[in-house]
Amino acid sequence: MAFPSSGTERAAFAERIRGALEGCCPDSRAELAGSLGAGTADAFSDIDIVWVVPDGRFPDCLEQAVAALAAVRPVGSVRRDPDFHHSDRRRLLFVRFTGVPLFWRLDLDVRTASVAGDPYYDTGNPAARAREGEWSRPASALANALGAVKAVARGRDEAARGLLDRGFARIGEPDRATGAWAADVDRLARAAVRHEPALADLAARITALAARQLGGT
């Protein structure tokens, strides 16, 4: 399946992000993770970075992060993983930049130095989790729609089905994936917009991408 931008361009973009993060927070380090870090990335891989910051500067570094990222490329949206919304030493931010492929979302795992080596810190901790109304269920469902496009493109139909079904359930929609993938993505995107109209532009981009990437699958 065709893809408009190269892995070399994505790698260079990721390096600029790493430099911006380390530059805005002294004594921090930003490291590639996920498939980019492992050297197994494909055309559909996003950008995973673990950013380790000094414990005493955790709030300050978080506050400066978006401005630092915007200096690399204008930021379209930032979403927090609800599981770590109130964590005292960790955040997981999903950052979407303007003018780059939709697959190039930044998943930024921010940890303090004291828990840098613990990828499970605050996982499952109810006190760390966002309360209802502190996060966007429709935005999360829309992220699932994009994830489903990636899964189908990789030949992982069951993963795509799970993403779509969970997306519909997250916003209380009595719908499920049918296996007509482009149409399924379109329905989930439209449902997310009904619940949160501000997502219309992103939803339209995801729907158009699904139509191009998946066609009549």
URLIN-V580473 format. One record per residue. RES is the residue in one small letter. SS is DSSP state (@ for helix, = for strand, . for the rest). PHI is phi in whole degrees, 0 to 359 (* if undefined). OMEGA is omega in whole degrees, 0 to 359 (999 if undefined). Layout:
BEGIN
RES,SS,PHI,OMEGA  RES,SS,PHI,OMEGA
END
This chain:
BEGIN
m,.,*,185  a,.,290,177  f,.,218,193  p,.,281,186  s,.,231,188  s,.,272,174  g,@,296,178  t,@,296,178  e,@,295,179  r,@,295,179  a,@,298,178  a,@,295,178  f,@,297,179  a,@,298,179  e,@,294,177  r,@,295,177  i,@,297,180  r,@,302,180  g,@,297,180  a,@,294,180  l,@,294,180  e,@,295,180  g,@,289,183  c,@,273,183  c,.,223,181  p,.,305,178  d,.,68,174  s,.,263,174  r,=,219,181  a,=,241,186  e,=,235,175  l,=,295,178  a,=,227,177  g,@,61,185  s,@,291,176  l,@,296,179  g,@,293,182  a,@,275,182  g,.,78,182  t,.,244,184  a,.,294,172  d,.,243,184  a,.,296,186  f,.,256,183  s,.,286,174  d,.,272,183  i,=,249,179  d,=,256,178  i,=,227,170  v,=,260,182  w,=,247,181  v,=,261,185  v,=,238,177  p,.,300,182  d,@,306,184  g,@,288,182  r,@,248,183  f,@,306,180  p,@,297,181  d,@,295,181  c,@,296,177  l,@,300,182  e,@,294,183  q,@,272,190  a,@,299,186  v,@,295,178  a,@,297,178  a,@,295,179  l,@,293,181  a,@,295,177  a,@,287,175  v,@,279,181  r,.,199,179  p,.,307,183  v,=,266,179  g,=,275,181  s,=,198,175  v,=,228,179  r,=,234,179  r,=,263,172  d,.,295,183  p,@,296,182  d,@,294,183  f,@,238,187  h,.,302,182  h,.,247,180  s,.,299,181  d,.,279,184  r,.,223,184  r,=,207,168  r,=,219,171  l,=,234,183  l,=,251,175  f,=,251,188  v,=,247,177  r,=,248,179  f,=,266,177  t,.,275,173  g,.,75,175  v,.,232,180  p,.,304,180  l,.,302,181  f,.,290,183  w,.,273,175  r,.,291,175  l,=,267,171  d,=,258,188  l,=,255,179  d,=,266,182  v,=,262,179  r,=,228,172  t,=,283,183  a,@,301,183  s,@,291,179  v,@,236,185  a,.,303,183  g,.,268,183  d,.,247,181  p,.,290,181  y,.,252,182  y,.,303,179  d,.,65,174  t,.,293,180  g,.,79,179  n,.,275,183  p,@,301,181  a,@,291,180  a,@,276,189  r,.,282,176  a,.,294,173  r,.,277,179  e,.,302,183  g,.,96,179  e,.,266,177  w,.,215,186  s,.,260,174  r,@,296,178  p,@,299,178  a,@,296,177  s,@,294,177  a,@,297,179  l,@,294,175  a,@,298,176  n,@,296,178  a,@,299,178  l,@,293,177  g,@,300,178  a,@,293,176  v,@,301,179  k,@,298,183  a,@,297,179  v,@,296,180  a,@,299,179  r,.,269,180  g,.,80,182  r,.,252,187  d,@,296,181  e,@,293,175  a,@,296,178  a,@,298,180  r,@,300,179  g,@,297,179  l,@,298,181  l,@,293,181  d,@,298,178  r,@,293,177  g,@,297,177  f,@,300,182  a,@,296,184  r,@,298,180  i,.,250,173  g,.,72,180  e,.,265,181  p,.,278,184  d,.,231,178  r,.,213,177  a,.,294,180  t,.,250,186  g,.,97,169  a,.,273,200  w,@,298,181  a,@,299,178  a,@,292,178  d,@,298,179  v,@,298,180  d,@,299,181  r,@,294,179  l,@,294,179  a,@,298,179  r,@,295,179  a,@,295,179  a,@,299,180  v,@,292,177  r,@,300,180  h,@,278,182  e,.,214,186  p,@,302,181  a,@,296,180  l,@,274,189  a,@,302,183  d,@,296,179  l,@,296,179  a,@,299,179  a,@,296,178  r,@,294,180  i,@,292,178  t,@,297,179  a,@,295,178  l,@,298,179  a,@,299,180  a,@,297,180  r,@,288,188  q,@,282,187  l,@,254,179  g,.,58,183  g,.,265,182  t,.,294,999
END
